[in-house]
Amino acid sequence: MKTLVFFLEEPSARAMLQSFLPRVLPAGYQALYIVFEGKSDLEKRLFS
């Protein structure tokens, strides 16, 4: 099983991907969603 990791700025992006990705990902792939509270939170947590 291969895992694709998504770093997302907001929960609505996760909701969109959760509805879209199962239709396009090949078998043997799963998605991991890491959601932040906006761009500044994402930058702070990734680059500190």
matplotlib code that plots the C-alpha trace (Angstrom):
import matplotlib.pyplot as plt

x = [0.0, 1.3, 0.3, -0.1, 0.2, -1.6, -0.8, -4.0, -4.8, -8.3, -10.8, -12.9, -9.9, -9.9, -13.6, -13.2, -10.3, -12.1, -14.9, -12.7, -9.7, -11.3, -12.6, -9.2, -6.6, -5.5, -5.8, -3.1, -3.0, -4.4, -4.5, -3.4, -4.7, -2.9, -5.1, -3.9, -5.9, -5.0, -1.8, 0.0, -0.5, 0.7, 3.9, 4.5, 4.2, 6.1, 9.0, 9.6]
y = [0.0, 3.4, 6.6, 10.0, 12.8, 16.1, 19.2, 21.3, 24.8, 24.2, 21.4, 22.1, 21.1, 17.7, 17.3, 18.0, 15.5, 12.8, 12.9, 13.1, 11.0, 7.6, 7.9, 8.6, 6.8, 3.5, 0.4, 0.2, 3.9, 5.6, 9.3, 10.9, 14.4, 16.8, 19.8, 23.2, 26.3, 28.6, 29.3, 31.0, 27.9, 25.7, 27.7, 28.1, 24.4, 23.2, 25.6, 26.0]
z = [0.0, -0.9, 0.9, -0.6, 2.0, 1.6, 3.6, 3.5, 4.6, 5.7, 6.4, 3.3, 1.2, 2.9, 2.3, -1.4, -1.7, 0.3, -2.2, -5.3, -4.7, -4.3, -7.8, -9.4, -7.2, -8.5, -6.3, -3.6, -2.8, 0.3, 1.2, 4.5, 5.1, 7.4, 7.9, 9.2, 10.3, 7.4, 5.5, 8.4, 10.6, 7.8, 7.3, 11.1, 11.8, 8.7, 8.9, 12.6]

ax = plt.figure().add_subplot(projection="3d")
ax.plot(x, y, z, "-o")
ax.set_aspect("equal")
plt.show()
